[in-house]
Amino acid sequence: MVRNFFFILLLSITFPAFSQDDRRWRMNSDGSIEWFIGNHIPHDDHIEMSGKKISCVLRYGVASDSSFHASRSLVWPMLRTIPNNTHASLTRRFAQDAFEMVTVNYRPITAEKVTSISLNGILTVNSSVSNTLELTRQYFPSTDLPIYCEVYRIKNISGKKCVVEIPKSNSIYQTDPKMGTEGAYALQVNWYNGGSYQLQPNESVSFSLIYSGAKLNEQAPQIDANHEMTKRLTFVQQVWNNLVLETPDTVLNREFAFAKIRAAESIFETKGGPMHGPGGESYYAAIWANDQAEYIGPFFPFLGYDYGNKASLNAYQHFGKFMNPRYQPIPSSIIAEGTDIWNGAGDRGDGAMIAYGAARYALACGDQKQAAQLWSLIEWCLEYCKRKLNAAGVVSSDSDELEGRLPAGNANLSTSTLYYDALISAAYLGESIGKEKSQLKLYQTEAAKLKIAIEKYFGAKIDGFDTYKYYKENDTLRAWICVPLTMGIYDRSAETIRALFSSKLWTKDGLASIAGDKIFWDRSTLYALRGVLAAGETDQALRFLHYYSNRRLLGNHVPYPVEAFPEGNQRHLSAESGLYCRIFTEGLFGIRPTGLQSFDCTPRLPSIWSSMNLRKIHAFGHDFDIIVQRIEGKIKITISENGKKLIEQRISDGETLSVRF
């Protein structure tokens, strides 16, 4: 209890106490979060949920009279529309509420008041109607079918018999054949378990609505919504039971658990193989060099989600098809199930993104065959970046991952630091698969030269901080000054961290993308928190990490990291959740792959914690736990596999333990 008091006190030094506006939801013991409605309404929110063949952006809310409303935007990524571009997934929005079609005692349901809403991979809404009915709605996508499900339940709590009439209905929408790559598509909304029911006191009846999409020559499947719910919850438990974070901060543990869901669910079964997609009603059946190659790819081996690993390998292999002897740039995005490309922003530094992500992915997978498969792509991308070095020795590019939304000059800090880490990772990987030592030595030499060039070219005093300019002409603080920290460059760490957490950049939603503007992209905040931990500013990072996690998990827009604002209105793009998880694997626990079966571990145990654990890590070809404890002024690290201790060693705070299986 005393330790918790000092933890709250430490947080309050930087941030005021959380108001109701900051903390709308609470955590339940079963792993869910729940919003008890109370009087703090009206309020609206949105969440994305995905399966292999469908995605849903559910917009829901509670009005000032406590009534519930929702609409669902349903996306079928493999039902392609014309023109078959990045955004050509068949998308429709439906606003019907099933209870509006139901009668109780021959009258419509009225005077409903929502009592609570909960999330555990399924959105559940509980309501009451005076002292007569309890109503429940549950919303979720199928894990592997092109269907979206809603399950409704009515319970009689009146003490008297009541008659419930539920429609039997089958609505079919046929799309314009001129607008589909394969002609018309059929969308169906089917009611299941319709009929007339006489409910005795405390009896209940359930029914479901199933939204499905198919090509005209395909037969819509018969669906058991409860079976689909079981599949969805089984998937959530599978994700929650792997890569388990255990810290004294329950908010971090819970947000980590939720982020794993969003990171893993958004993989679509396309004709081009499994493709992890950002989502957001825009980005499906396609891959990007930043979201998929750089952000999420290096994370999946740790999660132990086989479908995620397959999607990552598939993404790298798709990019690999565009290697060429003239070293023309690899496209930024491969779209339309792998049949086309998008390259509208030119070279964004994609070669550096791919080399960095593929090398880290291959190392963490610990698979000799996959590493050999990816080596030629990594090697090609490194050579491409080398050929793009300007006279100052940093990598030139047309833009960066923001694709011209903000200035990036002719050479930006992000691309060069990604290339720096890619060179180091490639040297580790090449050694593991027996590549020529002279080539690997060259990579190490190039990395050392690049580090010096980054300091000379980008090192600068901006707004009073001895940090980095993002590009040559840059004179305003940018959020991406954090990237060197995540790549192991700490020459300007103290001033960079001071700038990141200053009032010029830090806002109530994390880092502003550029000082003095309301624009924010969570990806830079997530990189920054990881980098600050890696740099050893653990207690300061923890304060901001807890604040950010509390806002995303329990605030007004829950439960995942978001993409951006105002663009996209804080969409739950999937790869950002992978970046959140990497704050812990690479930042807090300091895991840096050094071989197919080896890694460096530099744990950053906060001063107010006595221990932290990361269990069921599936990486480097093993399934292992890392237990970190503070004992007699030292940091004790225990690494075990299947209950057997492999390593038990005490190190000083900030020291690195080299682990080799």
Secondary structure, 3 states (H helix, E strand, C coil): CHHHHHHHHHHHHHCCCCCCCCCCCEECCCCCEEEECCCCCCEEEEEEEECCCCEEEEEEEECCCCCEEEEEEEEEEEEEECCCCCCCEEEEEECCCHHHHCEECCEECCCEEEEEEEECCCEEEEEEECCCEEEEEEEEECCCCCEEEEEEEEEECCCCCEEEEECCCEEEEECCHHHECCCCEEEEEEEECCEEEEECCCCEEEEEEEEEEEECCCCCCCCCHHHHHHHHHHHHHHHHHCCEEECCCHHHHHHHHHHHHHHHHCEEEECCEEEECCECCCECCCEEHHHHHHHHCCCHHHHCCHHHHHHHHHHHHHHHCCCCCCCCCCCCEEEHHHCEEECCCCCCCHHHHHHHHHHHHHHHHCCHHHHHHHHHHHHHHHHHHHHCECCCCCECCCCCCCCCCCCCCCCCHHHHHHHHHHHHHHHHHHHHCCCCHHHHHHHHHHHHHHHHHHHHHHEEEECCEEEECCCCCCCCCEHHHHHHHHCCCCCCHHHHHHHHCCCCCEECCEECCECCCCCEEHHHHHHHHHHHHHCCCHHHHHHHHHHHHHHHHHCCCCCCCCCEECHHHCCCCHHHHHHHHHHHHHHHCCEEEEECCEEEECCCCCCCCCEEEEEEEEECCEEEEEEEEEECCEEEEEEEECCEEEEEEEECCCCCEEEEC
